[in-house]
């Protein structure tokens, strides 16, 4: 009997081409469309209906069954409430990572297996290599599209039951060329961006629906008040745009950047200069670390890491602290490290895992 794969068909071109590649590889393929958000299912943000129509068109063309399921409750309970709590705490969360661990590779995987699948598949750009009984998460051939940053919290069970058909694709144009050749109606559909499963929207207006704004002072590192912020949750470390800072007496004609959020004083602290020392950190600490292969890294070895998606990989060393905390020490100072984001560790092409950033520090000399 053929191996049965259920692919997450989102309505986008990546998952459509992934489904086609699986069929060409000889798998028995079925598709599953997830709906995960229905708080404002009307007007300009009702993208789910369009995505479902696109998924249905692809499934019909490929002649594969399409199942549908609603994970809105799971998304609200396990992803969105965490997202709100982190912003309320003055941090900058990455919901896409939790989306993968709690929804796509947990709720979705459970559903796929209950439908008789041997494995699930998605249109992520990543690779899975099996070494004996262990599974490695590896970077995709297309470095610019690699999504291992968002997948670094996956475990052995999830990797053992997953496939990433796009892992060896050389570039995004190749995906679109395959889609055009196949005659997919969504071949030229733009990539989805914005909050995982919620999509593109005016972020400030969206967040204000769920968290009360608390305006306060914007001050310089020296304590000079120069403007008003609209609520600390709307800003992140290193941000330049949208600060609303006009001409400041005795200040240079340079852009301003967010360097810190003081929750106790409700102050947004800013400075001028893209590479101001206050924006640079030599090391960071994490709340805890997840190691994909459940193997502790070599603390005497130099690894590479990134603190945000698409950041160039940076040389670093690791140090284990108390209470499951870890320290990531960089060879070169890193700019605008934001608490709440994730640091992800690599050994060459292999993603070892990562953790949520707690604090960033500058070494005092």
C-alpha positions as CSV (number, residue, x, y, z in Angstrom):
1,X,0.0,0.0,0.0
2,X,1.1,3.6,-0.7
3,X,2.2,5.8,2.2
4,X,-0.7,8.1,2.9
5,X,0.2,11.8,3.4
6,X,-2.2,14.5,4.4
7,X,-0.9,17.9,3.4
8,X,-1.9,21.3,4.9
9,X,-3.4,23.0,1.9
10,X,-3.6,26.7,2.8
11,X,-4.7,28.2,-0.5
12,X,-1.2,29.5,-1.1
13,X,1.1,28.5,-3.9
14,X,3.7,26.8,-1.7
15,X,1.4,24.2,-0.3
16,X,-0.2,23.6,-3.7
17,X,3.2,22.8,-5.3
18,X,4.1,20.7,-2.2
19,X,0.9,18.6,-2.8
20,X,1.8,18.2,-6.5
21,X,5.4,17.1,-5.7
22,X,4.1,14.5,-3.2
23,X,1.8,13.0,-5.9
24,X,4.7,12.9,-8.4
25,X,6.7,11.1,-5.7
26,X,4.1,8.3,-5.6
27,X,2.4,9.1,-2.3
28,X,-1.3,8.7,-1.6
29,X,-2.2,12.3,-1.0
30,X,-5.1,14.0,0.8
31,X,-5.4,17.6,1.9
32,X,-6.6,19.4,5.0
33,X,-7.6,23.1,5.2
34,X,-7.5,24.7,8.6
35,X,-9.5,27.7,9.7
36,X,-8.1,29.1,12.9
37,X,-9.5,32.6,13.3
38,X,-13.0,33.9,13.3
39,X,-13.0,36.9,15.6
40,X,-13.7,39.4,12.8
41,X,-14.8,37.1,10.0
42,X,-16.2,39.9,7.8
43,X,-15.3,42.8,5.6
44,X,-11.7,43.4,4.5
45,X,-10.1,40.8,6.7
46,X,-12.2,37.8,5.7
47,X,-9.4,36.0,3.9
48,X,-10.3,32.5,5.0
49,X,-13.1,32.2,2.4
50,X,-10.8,33.2,-0.4
51,X,-8.0,30.8,0.8
52,X,-10.5,28.0,1.1
53,X,-11.7,28.6,-2.5
54,X,-8.1,28.5,-3.7
55,X,-7.5,25.3,-1.8
56,X,-10.6,23.7,-3.2
57,X,-9.5,24.6,-6.7
58,X,-6.1,23.1,-6.3
59,X,-7.5,19.9,-4.7
60,X,-10.0,19.5,-7.5
61,X,-7.3,20.0,-10.1
62,X,-5.1,17.4,-8.4
63,X,-8.1,15.1,-7.8
64,X,-7.3,14.7,-4.1
65,X,-9.8,14.8,-1.2
66,X,-9.9,18.0,0.8
67,X,-10.9,17.9,4.4
68,X,-11.7,21.0,6.4
69,X,-11.4,21.7,10.1
70,X,-11.8,24.6,12.5
71,X,-9.0,25.0,15.1
72,X,-10.1,28.5,16.2
73,X,-10.6,27.5,19.9
74,X,-7.1,25.8,20.0
75,X,-5.6,28.8,18.4
76,X,-7.2,31.2,20.8
77,X,-6.3,29.1,23.9
78,X,-2.7,28.1,23.0
79,X,-1.4,30.9,20.7
80,X,-3.4,34.1,20.8
81,X,-3.7,34.4,24.6
82,X,0.1,34.0,25.0
83,X,0.5,36.5,22.2
84,X,-1.5,39.1,24.1
85,X,0.1,38.3,27.5
86,X,3.6,38.9,26.0
87,X,2.7,42.2,24.5
88,X,1.0,43.2,27.8
89,X,4.3,42.4,29.5
90,X,6.2,44.7,27.2
91,X,7.8,41.9,25.1
92,X,7.8,41.1,21.4
93,X,6.4,37.6,20.8
94,X,6.7,35.5,17.7
95,X,3.3,33.8,17.3
96,X,4.4,31.9,14.2
97,X,6.6,29.7,16.3
98,X,3.9,28.8,18.7
99,X,1.5,28.3,15.8
100,X,3.7,25.6,14.4
101,X,4.2,23.7,17.7
102,X,0.6,24.0,19.0
103,X,-1.5,24.1,15.8
104,X,0.2,22.9,12.6
105,X,2.4,20.1,14.2
106,X,0.1,19.2,17.1
107,X,-3.7,19.7,16.5
108,X,-3.2,19.3,12.7
109,X,-0.9,16.3,13.1
110,X,-3.3,14.6,15.5
111,X,-6.2,15.2,13.0
112,X,-4.1,13.9,10.1
113,X,-3.2,10.7,11.9
114,X,-6.8,10.2,12.9
115,X,-7.7,10.3,9.2
116,X,-5.4,7.4,8.6
117,X,-2.3,9.3,7.5
118,X,1.2,7.9,7.9
119,X,2.6,11.4,7.9
120,X,1.6,15.1,7.4
121,X,3.2,17.6,5.1
122,X,3.4,21.3,4.8
123,X,4.8,23.9,2.4
124,X,7.5,25.0,4.7
125,X,11.0,25.6,3.4
126,X,13.1,23.2,5.5
127,X,14.5,19.7,5.4
128,X,14.3,16.6,7.6
129,X,17.2,14.2,7.7
130,X,17.1,10.9,9.5
131,X,20.2,9.7,11.4
132,X,19.4,6.2,12.7
133,X,16.4,6.7,15.0
134,X,17.0,10.4,15.3
135,X,15.6,13.2,13.1
136,X,17.4,16.4,12.3
137,X,15.8,19.6,11.2
138,X,18.0,21.2,8.5
139,X,18.0,24.4,6.6
140,X,16.4,24.5,3.2
141,X,18.4,24.7,0.0
142,X,16.9,28.2,-0.6
143,X,18.6,30.1,2.3
144,X,16.5,33.3,1.7
145,X,13.3,31.3,2.2
146,X,14.5,28.9,5.0
147,X,11.9,28.6,7.7
148,X,13.8,26.6,10.3
149,X,13.7,29.6,12.6
150,X,9.9,29.1,12.9
151,X,10.2,25.4,13.3
152,X,12.9,25.1,16.0
153,X,10.5,24.1,18.7
154,X,9.5,20.8,16.9
155,X,10.3,17.5,18.6
156,X,11.3,14.1,17.4
157,X,7.8,12.8,17.2
158,X,6.7,15.7,15.1
159,X,9.6,15.5,12.8
160,X,9.2,11.7,12.4
161,X,5.7,12.3,11.2
162,X,6.3,15.2,8.9
163,X,7.5,15.9,5.3
164,X,8.7,19.2,3.8
165,X,8.5,18.7,0.0
166,X,9.9,22.1,-0.8
167,X,13.1,21.6,1.2
168,X,15.3,21.1,-1.9
169,X,13.7,23.8,-4.0
170,X,16.4,26.3,-5.2
171,X,14.3,29.4,-5.2
172,X,10.8,30.8,-5.0
173,X,10.6,31.4,-8.7
174,X,11.0,27.6,-9.2
175,X,7.9,27.1,-7.1
176,X,5.9,29.6,-9.1
177,X,7.2,28.1,-12.4
178,X,6.0,24.6,-11.3
179,X,2.6,26.2,-10.3
180,X,2.2,28.0,-13.7
181,X,3.2,24.8,-15.6
182,X,0.6,22.9,-13.6
183,X,-2.0,25.5,-14.4
184,X,-2.8,26.4,-10.7
185,X,-5.1,29.4,-10.4
186,X,-3.1,30.6,-7.4
187,X,0.3,30.5,-9.2
188,X,0.8,34.2,-8.9
189,X,-0.9,34.7,-5.5
190,X,1.3,36.8,-3.2
191,X,2.9,35.2,-0.2
192,X,0.9,35.6,3.1
193,X,2.4,37.9,5.7
194,X,1.3,39.3,9.0
195,X,0.2,37.5,12.1
196,X,0.0,33.7,11.8
197,X,-3.5,32.7,10.7
198,X,-4.8,36.3,11.3
199,X,-3.1,37.9,8.3
200,X,-2.2,41.4,7.3
201,X,-3.9,44.2,9.1
202,X,-3.2,47.5,10.8
203,X,-1.3,46.1,13.7
204,X,-2.0,49.0,16.1
205,X,-5.7,49.0,15.5
206,X,-5.9,45.2,15.8
207,X,-4.0,45.1,19.1
208,X,-6.1,47.9,20.5
209,X,-9.1,45.7,20.2
210,X,-7.7,43.3,22.9
211,X,-5.3,45.4,25.1
212,X,-6.0,48.9,26.5
213,X,-3.4,51.4,25.3
214,X,-1.6,53.3,28.0
215,X,0.1,56.4,26.5
216,X,3.2,57.9,28.2
217,X,6.4,59.8,27.7
218,X,9.1,59.2,25.1
219,X,12.4,60.1,26.7
220,X,16.1,60.2,25.6
221,X,18.8,58.1,27.4
222,X,19.6,61.3,29.3
223,X,15.9,61.5,30.6
224,X,14.8,64.4,28.4
225,X,11.1,64.1,27.4
226,X,10.8,64.7,23.6
227,X,7.4,63.2,22.7
228,X,4.5,61.0,23.7
229,X,4.1,57.3,22.9
230,X,0.7,55.7,22.3
231,X,1.3,52.6,24.4
232,X,4.5,50.6,25.0
233,X,3.0,47.5,23.3
234,X,3.1,49.2,19.9
235,X,6.9,49.5,19.9
236,X,9.8,47.1,19.7
237,X,13.6,47.4,20.3
238,X,15.3,49.0,17.3
239,X,12.2,50.4,15.8
240,X,12.6,53.6,13.8
241,X,9.3,54.2,12.0
242,X,6.2,55.5,13.6
243,X,7.8,57.2,16.7
244,X,6.2,60.6,15.9
245,X,9.3,62.5,17.1
246,X,9.5,65.9,15.6
247,X,12.3,68.5,15.8
248,X,14.2,68.3,19.1
249,X,16.2,71.2,20.4
250,X,20.0,70.6,20.4
251,X,19.6,67.2,18.8
252,X,21.4,65.9,15.7
253,X,19.6,65.6,12.4
254,X,19.6,61.8,12.7
255,X,16.7,59.3,13.0
256,X,15.6,58.1,16.4
257,X,15.5,54.4,17.5
258,X,13.8,52.6,20.4
259,X,16.4,51.2,22.8
260,X,14.3,50.3,25.8
261,X,10.8,50.0,27.3
262,X,10.5,51.0,31.0
263,X,7.2,49.4,32.1
264,X,7.4,50.8,35.7
265,X,7.7,54.4,34.5
266,X,5.7,53.7,31.3
267,X,8.4,55.4,29.3
268,X,9.8,54.6,25.8
269,X,13.5,55.3,25.8
270,X,15.1,56.3,22.5
271,X,18.4,57.5,21.0
272,X,19.8,58.6,17.7
273,X,22.1,56.6,15.4
274,X,21.5,53.2,13.8
275,X,24.5,51.7,15.6
276,X,24.3,53.6,18.9
277,X,26.1,51.5,21.6
278,X,22.8,51.3,23.6
279,X,21.3,49.2,20.7
280,X,24.2,46.7,20.8
281,X,24.4,43.6,23.0
282,X,27.2,41.1,23.5
283,X,25.1,38.3,25.0
284,X,21.6,37.3,25.9
285,X,19.8,34.9,28.3
286,X,16.9,32.7,27.4
287,X,14.0,31.5,29.6
288,X,14.8,27.9,28.6
289,X,16.1,26.1,25.6
290,X,14.5,23.3,23.5
291,X,16.9,20.9,21.9
292,X,15.4,19.1,18.9
293,X,17.5,16.0,19.2
294,X,17.3,16.0,23.0
295,X,21.1,16.1,23.1
296,X,22.9,18.8,25.0
297,X,25.3,20.9,22.8
298,X,29.0,20.9,23.3
299,X,29.7,24.0,25.5
300,X,33.3,24.2,24.2
301,X,32.2,24.5,20.6
302,X,31.4,27.6,18.5
303,X,27.9,27.5,16.9
304,X,25.9,30.0,14.9
305,X,22.6,31.7,15.8
306,X,20.0,34.2,14.7
307,X,17.8,36.3,16.9
308,X,15.2,37.0,14.2
309,X,14.1,35.4,10.9
310,X,16.5,36.1,8.0
311,X,19.2,37.6,10.1
312,X,22.6,36.5,9.0
313,X,23.9,33.7,11.1
314,X,26.2,34.9,13.9
315,X,29.0,33.0,15.6
316,X,28.3,32.3,19.3
317,X,29.0,30.1,22.3
318,X,26.6,28.6,24.8
319,X,26.6,28.5,28.5
320,X,24.1,26.7,30.7
321,X,22.8,28.7,33.7
322,X,20.6,27.8,36.6
323,X,16.8,27.3,36.4
324,X,16.9,26.0,32.8
325,X,18.3,29.3,31.6
326,X,21.0,29.6,29.0
327,X,23.4,32.2,27.9
328,X,24.2,32.9,24.2
329,X,27.5,34.8,23.9
330,X,28.1,36.4,20.5
331,X,31.5,36.8,18.8
332,X,30.3,40.2,17.5
333,X,27.9,42.6,19.2
334,X,24.3,42.2,18.0
335,X,21.9,45.0,17.3
336,X,18.4,45.4,18.6
337,X,17.8,42.1,20.4
338,X,14.2,42.1,21.6
339,X,12.9,40.2,24.6
340,X,10.1,37.8,23.6
341,X,11.7,36.9,20.3
342,X,13.6,33.6,19.9
343,X,17.2,32.9,19.5
344,X,17.8,29.8,17.3
345,X,21.0,27.8,17.3
346,X,22.6,26.0,14.3
347,X,25.5,23.6,13.8
348,X,26.3,24.4,10.1
349,X,23.0,23.4,8.3
350,X,21.5,21.6,11.3
351,X,19.0,23.5,13.5
352,X,19.7,22.4,17.0
353,X,16.8,24.2,18.7
354,X,16.5,27.5,20.5
355,X,14.6,29.5,23.2
356,X,12.8,32.7,24.0
357,X,15.0,35.7,24.7
358,X,14.7,36.9,28.2
359,X,17.3,39.7,28.4
360,X,20.1,41.1,26.3
361,X,23.3,42.5,27.9
362,X,26.3,44.6,27.0
363,X,29.6,43.5,28.5
364,X,31.0,46.3,30.7
365,X,34.6,47.0,30.1
